[in-house]
Amino acid sequence: MAITQQNCSRAPSCGNCGSKNHSEDLCMATTKCRNCGGPHRSDSRRCLARPTRSGAPTKEQMKAFRQAGEREFQAVLRAKAAEESATSAEDFSVGKISSQTTEVDANANIITASPVDSSMGDALRL
């Protein structure tokens, strides 16, 4: 069921993030429910706070749904941040290794750059 101005009293907003400043087709934000704050779209059937034809949840129910939704959304953000951090740390260590060069001394002996200190790698993983 599509939500239209005809059957909803709220101001129009982005279906992906709930913002009133842009339309859904221009949205680049993380998905966040306008009803409960959870990590799903406002029209998702997963949303416990989603208004239905039989009526809206009570104020007490809405409070509980919003708290749970916000906790779930924050958990998703933390997981994404951890994933991005791990990816950037991995990219950094790969870049560090590939930037090591081989040098040739005057006697034509090959001298390789020393390997990255393992304690540095451990510090990046924190």
C-alpha positions in Angstrom: 0.0 0.0 0.0 1.5 3.3 -1.0 1.3 6.2 1.4 -0.2 9.2 -0.2 -1.1 12.7 1.1 -4.8 11.5 0.8 -4.4 8.9 3.5 -1.7 10.4 5.7 -1.7 13.6 7.7 2.1 13.9 8.0 4.1 16.2 5.8 5.7 14.5 2.8 9.1 13.0 3.5 11.7 10.7 2.0 10.7 7.1 2.3 14.3 6.0 2.8 15.5 8.2 5.6 12.5 10.3 6.7 14.0 13.7 5.8 11.6 16.4 4.7 14.4 18.2 2.8 14.7 15.9 -0.3 12.8 13.3 -2.2 13.4 9.5 -2.1 15.0 9.4 -5.5 17.7 11.9 -4.4 18.4 10.2 -1.0 21.9 9.0 -0.3 21.4 8.7 3.5 21.4 5.5 5.6 17.9 3.9 5.7 16.0 5.0 8.8 12.4 4.6 9.6 10.4 7.8 10.3 7.9 5.9 12.5 10.2 4.1 14.9 13.8 5.1 14.0 14.8 1.6 13.0 17.1 0.6 10.2 14.3 0.0 7.6 12.1 2.0 5.4 9.0 3.8 6.8 6.7 1.6 4.8 8.3 -1.7 5.8 6.2 -4.4 7.3 9.0 -5.0 9.8 8.1 -1.7 11.5 6.0 -2.3 14.6 5.1 1.4 14.8 3.8 1.5 11.3 0.2 2.9 11.2 -2.3 0.4 9.9 -5.9 0.6 8.8 -7.0 -0.7 12.2 -5.3 2.2 13.9 -2.1 3.5 15.3 -0.2 2.1 18.3 -0.8 3.7 21.7 1.7 6.3 23.0 3.2 3.8 25.4 3.7 1.3 22.6 5.2 4.0 20.3 7.7 5.0 23.0 8.8 1.3 23.3 8.9 0.9 19.6 11.0 4.0 19.1 13.5 3.1 21.8 13.9 -0.4 20.3 14.1 1.0 16.7 16.8 3.6 17.7 18.9 0.9 19.4 18.7 -1.3 16.3 19.6 1.7 14.1 22.6 2.6 16.2 23.8 -1.1 16.2 23.6 -1.0 12.3 25.6 2.2 12.2 28.2 0.8 14.6 28.5 -2.3 12.4 28.9 -0.2 9.3 31.6 2.0 10.9 33.5 -1.1 12.1 33.4 -2.6 8.6 34.6 0.7 7.0 37.3 1.0 9.6 38.5 -2.6 9.0 38.5 -2.0 5.2 40.4 1.3 5.5 43.0 -0.3 7.9 43.3 -3.2 5.4 43.7 -0.8 2.5 46.3 1.2 4.5 48.4 -1.9 5.3 48.2 -3.1 1.6 49.3 0.3 0.5 52.1 0.4 3.0 53.5 -3.0 1.7 53.1 -2.1 -2.0 54.9 1.2 -1.4 58.0 -0.5 -0.2 60.6 -0.3 -2.9 63.6 -2.3 -3.8 66.9 -0.4 -3.9 70.1 -1.3 -5.6 73.4 -0.3 -3.9 76.7 0.6 -5.6 77.9 -3.0 -5.6 74.7 -4.1 -7.5 73.4 -6.0 -4.5 69.6 -5.9 -4.0 68.5 -4.4 -0.8 64.8 -4.8 0.1 62.9 -2.5 2.4 62.4 -3.9 5.8 59.0 -5.4 6.5 56.3 -3.5 8.4 56.7 -3.8 12.1 54.0 -6.3 13.3 53.1 -4.1 16.3 52.1 -1.4 13.9 49.6 -3.8 12.3 48.2 -4.7 15.7 47.7 -1.0 16.5 45.7 -0.5 13.3 43.3 -3.3 14.2 42.2 -1.6 17.4 
